[in-house]
Amino acid sequence: MVTINNVWEKVKFDRPRQMVLLAEQPNDIRVALNCYQPGAQNELHYHVGTGQTFLVLKGPCIIRYKPKTKPESEPPTEVTLKEGDSVLIPPDVY
């Protein structure tokens, strides 16, 4: 069992991002923690039909997002989160 309290024991940081699965019900819900090394980032992408929530447990986090309806030339919105902050990225949003 992985909990928020012992998640750091599961993170090895042998790569820029490590996912720690907390719970999963196939075809319904998946709860996982993505742990990032300082400076690590994802490519801008979106999830079809499902949102994604970010909760910062440790350190700052920069989130960049952009609705698919915005022109490609327009830069994404950038938000800096601190420990304890969270944000929901709706489905189909980069």
C-alpha positions as CSV (number, residue, x, y, z in Angstrom):
1,M,0.0,0.0,0.0
2,V,1.2,3.5,-0.9
3,T,0.0,6.5,1.0
4,I,0.8,10.2,0.8
5,N,2.9,9.8,4.0
6,N,5.2,7.0,2.6
7,V,5.2,7.9,-1.1
8,W,8.8,9.3,-0.9
9,E,10.0,5.8,0.1
10,K,8.8,4.6,-3.3
11,V,10.4,7.3,-5.4
12,K,13.9,6.5,-6.6
13,F,14.4,9.5,-9.0
14,D,16.4,7.4,-11.4
15,R,14.6,9.3,-14.2
16,P,13.1,12.8,-14.5
17,R,9.6,11.6,-13.7
18,Q,8.4,8.6,-11.8
19,M,4.8,7.5,-11.5
20,V,3.7,5.9,-8.2
21,L,0.3,4.1,-8.6
22,L,-2.0,4.6,-5.6
23,A,-5.2,3.0,-6.8
24,E,-6.8,1.8,-10.0
25,Q,-10.2,0.5,-11.1
26,P,-9.9,-0.5,-14.7
27,N,-12.1,1.5,-17.1
28,D,-13.1,3.8,-14.3
29,I,-10.4,5.7,-12.3
30,R,-6.7,5.7,-11.8
31,V,-5.0,7.6,-8.9
32,A,-1.3,8.0,-9.3
33,L,1.4,10.4,-8.2
34,N,3.8,11.7,-10.8
35,C,7.0,12.7,-9.0
36,Y,9.3,15.1,-10.9
37,Q,12.9,15.9,-10.4
38,P,13.6,19.6,-10.2
39,G,13.5,21.1,-13.7
40,A,11.8,18.0,-15.2
41,Q,8.8,18.7,-17.5
42,N,6.2,17.0,-19.7
43,E,5.6,17.9,-23.3
44,L,2.4,19.9,-23.9
45,H,-0.3,17.2,-24.4
46,Y,-4.0,16.5,-23.6
47,H,-6.1,13.7,-22.3
48,V,-9.1,12.8,-24.4
49,G,-12.3,12.8,-22.4
50,T,-10.7,12.9,-19.0
51,G,-9.3,15.7,-16.8
52,Q,-6.1,15.7,-14.8
53,T,-5.6,17.1,-11.3
54,F,-2.3,18.3,-10.0
55,L,-1.7,18.6,-6.3
56,V,1.7,19.9,-5.2
57,L,3.1,17.9,-2.3
58,K,6.6,19.3,-2.3
59,G,8.4,22.3,-3.9
60,P,7.0,24.6,-6.5
61,C,5.4,23.5,-9.8
62,I,4.8,25.4,-13.0
63,I,1.7,24.4,-14.9
64,R,1.2,25.4,-18.5
65,Y,-2.2,24.9,-20.2
66,K,-4.1,25.9,-23.3
67,P,-7.5,25.0,-24.6
68,K,-7.5,23.3,-28.0
69,T,-9.7,26.1,-29.3
70,K,-6.9,28.7,-29.0
71,P,-4.7,29.4,-32.0
72,E,-1.5,27.4,-32.2
73,S,0.5,30.7,-32.3
74,E,-0.9,31.7,-28.9
75,P,1.3,30.7,-26.0
76,P,-0.1,28.6,-23.1
77,T,-1.2,30.1,-19.8
78,E,1.4,29.6,-17.1
79,V,0.6,29.2,-13.4
80,T,3.1,28.6,-10.6
81,L,1.8,26.4,-7.8
82,K,3.3,26.1,-4.3
83,E,3.0,23.2,-1.8
84,G,-0.6,22.5,-1.0
85,D,-2.0,24.1,-4.2
86,S,-3.9,22.1,-6.8
87,V,-5.3,22.7,-10.2
88,L,-7.8,20.7,-12.4
89,I,-7.0,20.6,-16.1
90,P,-10.3,19.8,-18.0
91,P,-10.5,17.1,-20.7
92,D,-9.1,18.0,-24.1
93,V,-7.0,20.9,-22.8
94,Y,-3.3,21.0,-23.6
